[in-house]
Amino acid sequence: MAESLKKIGIILGVREGKLIAKLQKEVPLSTKVYNKDGKTIGKVARIFGPVKQPYAAIDGKGDSAMEIYVR
């Protein structure tokens, strides 16, 4: 894993063509997300759900990961 990456959540699955992730940390819309190797997965398109435990819909590039990270 690249040193500059910080884990922000886990991927739960795919819905309507977007990756759905449960977030552990708050991130702004359009934030780029990466896999553990530092490869870009996509951008946060929407945040929804409870404020204390939000979810994110991510516009993906076809690659998937179990955990997602930001720089």
N, CA, C and O atoms as a GROMACS GRO file, in nm:
protein
  284
    1MET      N    1   0.084  -0.118   0.000
    1MET     CA    2   0.000   0.000   0.000
    1MET      C    3   0.088   0.124   0.000
    1MET      O    4   0.188   0.131   0.072
    2ALA      N    5   0.051   0.221  -0.080
    2ALA     CA    6   0.128   0.345  -0.088
    2ALA      C    7   0.118   0.420   0.045
    2ALA      O    8   0.012   0.422   0.108
    3GLU      N    9   0.227   0.482   0.087
    3GLU     CA   10   0.233   0.550   0.216
    3GLU      C   11   0.134   0.665   0.229
    3GLU      O   12   0.083   0.690   0.338
    4SER      N   13   0.106   0.736   0.120
    4SER     CA   14   0.024   0.856   0.130
    4SER      C   15  -0.126   0.828   0.128
    4SER      O   16  -0.205   0.922   0.134
    5LEU      N   17  -0.167   0.703   0.119
    5LEU     CA   18  -0.309   0.670   0.112
    5LEU      C   19  -0.369   0.652   0.250
    5LEU      O   20  -0.305   0.599   0.341
    6LYS      N   21  -0.496   0.699   0.266
    6LYS     CA   22  -0.568   0.685   0.392
    6LYS      C   23  -0.700   0.614   0.364
    6LYS      O   24  -0.776   0.655   0.277
    7LYS      N   25  -0.726   0.508   0.437
    7LYS     CA   26  -0.848   0.431   0.418
    7LYS      C   27  -0.969   0.514   0.459
    7LYS      O   28  -0.971   0.574   0.566
    8ILE      N   29  -1.072   0.515   0.371
    8ILE     CA   30  -1.194   0.589   0.404
    8ILE      C   31  -1.318   0.502   0.406
    8ILE      O   32  -1.424   0.548   0.448
    9GLY      N   33  -1.307   0.377   0.361
    9GLY     CA   34  -1.426   0.293   0.364
    9GLY      C   35  -1.408   0.161   0.293
    9GLY      O   36  -1.298   0.124   0.251
   10ILE      N   37  -1.522   0.089   0.282
   10ILE     CA   38  -1.523  -0.040   0.215
   10ILE      C   39  -1.634  -0.044   0.111
   10ILE      O   40  -1.740   0.017   0.128
   11ILE      N   41  -1.610  -0.116   0.004
   11ILE     CA   42  -1.709  -0.133  -0.102
   11ILE      C   43  -1.808  -0.242  -0.060
   11ILE      O   44  -1.768  -0.351  -0.019
   12LEU      N   45  -1.936  -0.211  -0.072
   12LEU     CA   46  -2.041  -0.307  -0.038
   12LEU      C   47  -2.094  -0.379  -0.162
   12LEU      O   48  -2.138  -0.493  -0.153
   13GLY      N   49  -2.090  -0.310  -0.277
   13GLY     CA   50  -2.142  -0.370  -0.399
   13GLY      C   51  -2.163  -0.266  -0.507
   13GLY      O   52  -2.110  -0.155  -0.501
   14VAL      N   53  -2.242  -0.305  -0.608
   14VAL     CA   54  -2.269  -0.217  -0.722
   14VAL      C   55  -2.420  -0.199  -0.734
   14VAL      O   56  -2.496  -0.294  -0.721
   15ARG      N   57  -2.462  -0.076  -0.759
   15ARG     CA   58  -2.604  -0.046  -0.779
   15ARG      C   59  -2.615   0.062  -0.884
   15ARG      O   60  -2.549   0.166  -0.876
   16GLU      N   61  -2.698   0.037  -0.984
   16GLU     CA   62  -2.721   0.133  -1.092
   16GLU      C   63  -2.590   0.182  -1.154
   16GLU      O   64  -2.578   0.300  -1.187
   17GLY      N   65  -2.494   0.092  -1.170
   17GLY     CA   66  -2.368   0.124  -1.235
   17GLY      C   67  -2.267   0.198  -1.150
   17GLY      O   68  -2.163   0.239  -1.200
   18LYS      N   69  -2.297   0.217  -1.022
   18LYS     CA   70  -2.204   0.286  -0.932
   18LYS      C   71  -2.160   0.192  -0.820
   18LYS      O   72  -2.238   0.108  -0.774
   19LEU      N   73  -2.035   0.208  -0.777
   19LEU     CA   74  -1.987   0.134  -0.661
   19LEU      C   75  -2.047   0.198  -0.536
   19LEU      O   76  -2.049   0.321  -0.525
   20ILE      N   77  -2.096   0.118  -0.443
   20ILE     CA   78  -2.153   0.170  -0.319
   20ILE      C   79  -2.056   0.136  -0.206
   20ILE      O   80  -2.017   0.021  -0.189
   21ALA      N   81  -2.018   0.238  -0.131
   21ALA     CA   82  -1.922   0.220  -0.023
   21ALA      C   83  -1.977   0.273   0.108
   21ALA      O   84  -2.048   0.374   0.111
   22LYS      N   85  -1.944   0.204   0.216
   22LYS     CA   86  -1.973   0.254   0.350
   22LYS      C   87  -1.850   0.331   0.394
   22LYS      O   88  -1.740   0.277   0.401
   23LEU      N   89  -1.870   0.460   0.425
   23LEU     CA   90  -1.757   0.546   0.459
   23LEU      C   91  -1.724   0.542   0.607
   23LEU      O   92  -1.813   0.531   0.692
   24GLN      N   93  -1.596   0.551   0.637
   24GLN     CA   94  -1.547   0.561   0.775
   24GLN      C   95  -1.505   0.704   0.806
   24GLN      O   96  -1.494   0.743   0.922
   25LYS      N   97  -1.483   0.781   0.702
   25LYS     CA   98  -1.442   0.920   0.716
   25LYS      C   99  -1.520   1.004   0.616
   25LYS      O  100  -1.554   0.957   0.507
   26GLU      N  101  -1.547   1.127   0.653
   26GLU     CA  102  -1.619   1.219   0.565
   26GLU      C  103  -1.529   1.265   0.451
   26GLU      O  104  -1.412   1.298   0.473
   27VAL      N  105  -1.583   1.267   0.330
   27VAL     CA  106  -1.510   1.316   0.213
   27VAL      C  107  -1.602   1.403   0.129
   27VAL      O  108  -1.722   1.377   0.125
   28PRO      N  109  -1.550   1.504   0.062
   28PRO     CA  110  -1.632   1.588  -0.024
   28PRO      C  111  -1.668   1.519  -0.156
   28PRO      O  112  -1.602   1.423  -0.197
   29LEU      N  113  -1.771   1.568  -0.220
   29LEU     CA  114  -1.808   1.519  -0.353
   29LEU      C  115  -1.691   1.539  -0.448
   29LEU      O  116  -1.610   1.630  -0.429
   30SER      N  117  -1.683   1.457  -0.549
   30SER     CA  118  -1.579   1.460  -0.654
   30SER      C  119  -1.440   1.420  -0.604
   30SER      O  120  -1.342   1.435  -0.678
   31THR      N  121  -1.430   1.369  -0.482
   31THR     CA  122  -1.302   1.321  -0.432
   31THR      C  123  -1.263   1.196  -0.507
   31THR      O  124  -1.344   1.104  -0.522
   32LYS      N  125  -1.138   1.189  -0.554
   32LYS     CA  126  -1.089   1.069  -0.620
   32LYS      C  127  -1.063   0.962  -0.514
   32LYS      O  128  -1.010   0.991  -0.407
   33VAL      N  129  -1.101   0.838  -0.547
   33VAL     CA  130  -1.075   0.727  -0.456
   33VAL      C  131  -0.986   0.624  -0.526
   33VAL      O  132  -0.989   0.610  -0.649
   34TYR      N  133  -0.907   0.554  -0.446
   34TYR     CA  134  -0.804   0.463  -0.497
   34TYR      C  135  -0.816   0.327  -0.430
   34TYR      O  136  -0.875   0.313  -0.323
   35ASN      N  137  -0.758   0.225  -0.495
   35ASN     CA  138  -0.746   0.095  -0.430
   35ASN      C  139  -0.620   0.096  -0.344
   35ASN      O  140  -0.549   0.197  -0.339
   36LYS      N  141  -0.590  -0.015  -0.277
   36LYS     CA  142  -0.475  -0.017  -0.186
   36LYS      C  143  -0.341  -0.002  -0.256
   36LYS      O  144  -0.241   0.030  -0.193
   37ASP      N  145  -0.338  -0.026  -0.389
   37ASP     CA  146  -0.216  -0.011  -0.466
   37ASP      C  147  -0.198   0.130  -0.522
   37ASP      O  148  -0.098   0.158  -0.589
   38GLY      N  149  -0.294   0.218  -0.496
   38GLY     CA  150  -0.284   0.355  -0.544
   38GLY      C  151  -0.344   0.377  -0.682
   38GLY      O  152  -0.330   0.486  -0.737
   39LYS      N  153  -0.411   0.277  -0.739
   39LYS     CA  154  -0.475   0.291  -0.870
   39LYS      C  155  -0.612   0.356  -0.853
   39LYS      O  156  -0.689   0.318  -0.765
   40THR      N  157  -0.641   0.454  -0.937
   40THR     CA  158  -0.768   0.526  -0.929
   40THR      C  159  -0.885   0.432  -0.957
   40THR      O  160  -0.884   0.360  -1.057
   41ILE      N  161  -0.984   0.435  -0.869
   41ILE     CA  162  -1.106   0.357  -0.888
   41ILE      C  163  -1.215   0.444  -0.948
   41ILE      O  164  -1.291   0.399  -1.034
   42GLY      N  165  -1.224   0.570  -0.903
   42GLY     CA  166  -1.327   0.661  -0.952
   42GLY      C  167  -1.338   0.784  -0.863
   42GLY      O  168  -1.244   0.818  -0.791
   43LYS      N  169  -1.454   0.851  -0.871
   43LYS     CA  170  -1.480   0.972  -0.792
   43LYS      C  171  -1.611   0.958  -0.716
   43LYS      O  172  -1.703   0.891  -0.762
   44VAL      N  173  -1.618   1.022  -0.600
   44VAL     CA  174  -1.741   1.021  -0.520
   44VAL      C  175  -1.845   1.106  -0.593
   44VAL      O  176  -1.825   1.225  -0.616
   45ALA      N  177  -1.956   1.042  -0.630
   45ALA     CA  178  -2.062   1.109  -0.705
   45ALA      C  179  -2.176   1.156  -0.614
   45ALA      O  180  -2.242   1.256  -0.642
   46ARG      N  181  -2.198   1.081  -0.504
   46ARG     CA  182  -2.309   1.113  -0.417
   46ARG      C  183  -2.281   1.057  -0.278
   46ARG      O  184  -2.221   0.951  -0.264
   47ILE      N  185  -2.326   1.129  -0.176
   47ILE     CA  186  -2.316   1.083  -0.038
   47ILE      C  187  -2.458   1.077   0.016
   47ILE      O  188  -2.537   1.170  -0.002
   48PHE      N  189  -2.491   0.967   0.084
   48PHE     CA  190  -2.628   0.950   0.133
   48PHE      C  191  -2.628   0.866   0.260
   48PHE      O  192  -2.526   0.810   0.299
   49GLY      N  193  -2.744   0.859   0.324
   49GLY     CA  194  -2.759   0.780   0.446
   49GLY      C  195  -2.740   0.864   0.570
   49GLY      O  196  -2.738   0.987   0.563
   50PRO      N  197  -2.727   0.798   0.685
   50PRO     CA  198  -2.713   0.870   0.812
   50PRO      C  199  -2.584   0.951   0.818
   50PRO      O  200  -2.481   0.910   0.764
   51VAL      N  201  -2.591   1.064   0.883
   51VAL     CA  202  -2.476   1.154   0.893
   51VAL      C  203  -2.358   1.088   0.964
   51VAL      O  204  -2.244   1.107   0.924
   52LYS      N  205  -2.384   1.011   1.067
   52LYS     CA  206  -2.275   0.949   1.143
   52LYS      C  207  -2.215   0.827   1.074
   52LYS      O  208  -2.102   0.790   1.103
   53GLN      N  209  -2.289   0.764   0.983
   53GLN     CA  210  -2.239   0.648   0.909
   53GLN      C  211  -2.281   0.657   0.764
   53GLN      O  212  -2.365   0.580   0.718
   54PRO      N  213  -2.224   0.753   0.688
   54PRO     CA  214  -2.268   0.776   0.550
   54PRO      C  215  -2.220   0.670   0.452
   54PRO      O  216  -2.128   0.592   0.479
   55TYR      N  217  -2.287   0.670   0.339
   55TYR     CA  218  -2.252   0.585   0.226
   55TYR      C  219  -2.216   0.676   0.109
   55TYR      O  220  -2.256   0.792   0.106
   56ALA      N  221  -2.140   0.623   0.014
   56ALA     CA  222  -2.104   0.699  -0.105
   56ALA      C  223  -2.132   0.616  -0.229
   56ALA      O  224  -2.108   0.496  -0.231
   57ALA      N  225  -2.182   0.683  -0.333
   57ALA     CA  226  -2.193   0.623  -0.466
   57ALA      C  227  -2.073   0.674  -0.544
   57ALA      O  228  -2.050   0.795  -0.551
   58ILE      N  229  -1.996   0.584  -0.602
   58ILE     CA  230  -1.873   0.618  -0.670
   58ILE      C  231  -1.883   0.585  -0.817
   58ILE      O  232  -1.913   0.472  -0.855
   59ASP      N  233  -1.859   0.686  -0.901
   59ASP     CA  234  -1.850   0.662  -1.046
   59ASP      C  235  -1.720   0.589  -1.069
   59ASP      O  236  -1.612   0.647  -1.057
   60GLY      N  237  -1.729   0.461  -1.103
   60GLY     CA  238  -1.610   0.378  -1.116
   60GLY      C  239  -1.559   0.370  -1.259
   60GLY      O  240  -1.628   0.407  -1.354
   61LYS      N  241  -1.436   0.322  -1.270
   61LYS     CA  242  -1.373   0.304  -1.400
   61LYS      C  243  -1.363   0.156  -1.436
   61LYS      O  244  -1.276   0.116  -1.513
   62GLY      N  245  -1.452   0.075  -1.380
   62GLY     CA  246  -1.452  -0.066  -1.412
   62GLY      C  247  -1.370  -0.150  -1.317
   62GLY      O  248  -1.389  -0.271  -1.309
   63ASP      N  249  -1.278  -0.086  -1.242
   63ASP     CA  250  -1.199  -0.160  -1.144
   63ASP      C  251  -1.272  -0.158  -1.011
   63ASP      O  252  -1.341  -0.062  -0.978
   64SER      N  253  -1.257  -0.263  -0.937
   64SER     CA  254  -1.322  -0.271  -0.807
   64SER      C  255  -1.217  -0.298  -0.700
   64SER      O  256  -1.103  -0.334  -0.731
   65ALA      N  257  -1.255  -0.280  -0.576
   65ALA     CA  258  -1.167  -0.305  -0.463
   65ALA      C  259  -1.255  -0.332  -0.343
   65ALA      O  260  -1.373  -0.298  -0.343
   66MET      N  261  -1.199  -0.393  -0.243
   66MET     CA  262  -1.273  -0.416  -0.120
   66MET      C  263  -1.265  -0.293  -0.030
   66MET      O  264  -1.363  -0.257   0.036
   67GLU      N  265  -1.150  -0.229  -0.027
   67GLU     CA  266  -1.129  -0.110   0.055
   67GLU      C  267  -1.098   0.007  -0.036
   67GLU      O  268  -1.036  -0.009  -0.141
   68ILE      N  269  -1.141   0.127   0.007
   68ILE     CA  270  -1.112   0.246  -0.074
   68ILE      C  271  -1.030   0.345   0.009
   68ILE      O  272  -1.040   0.352   0.131
   69TYR      N  273  -0.949   0.421  -0.064
   69TYR     CA  274  -0.854   0.513  -0.001
   69TYR      C  275  -0.856   0.649  -0.072
   69TYR      O  276  -0.900   0.660  -0.186
   70VAL      N  277  -0.807   0.751   0.000
   70VAL     CA  278  -0.786   0.884  -0.059
   70VAL      C  279  -0.641   0.923  -0.035
   70VAL      O  280  -0.571   0.864   0.047
   71ARG      N  281  -0.597   1.024  -0.108
   71ARG     CA  282  -0.460   1.077  -0.088
   71ARG      C  283  -0.466   1.202  -0.007
   71ARG      O  284  -0.363   1.263   0.022
   0.00000   0.00000   0.00000
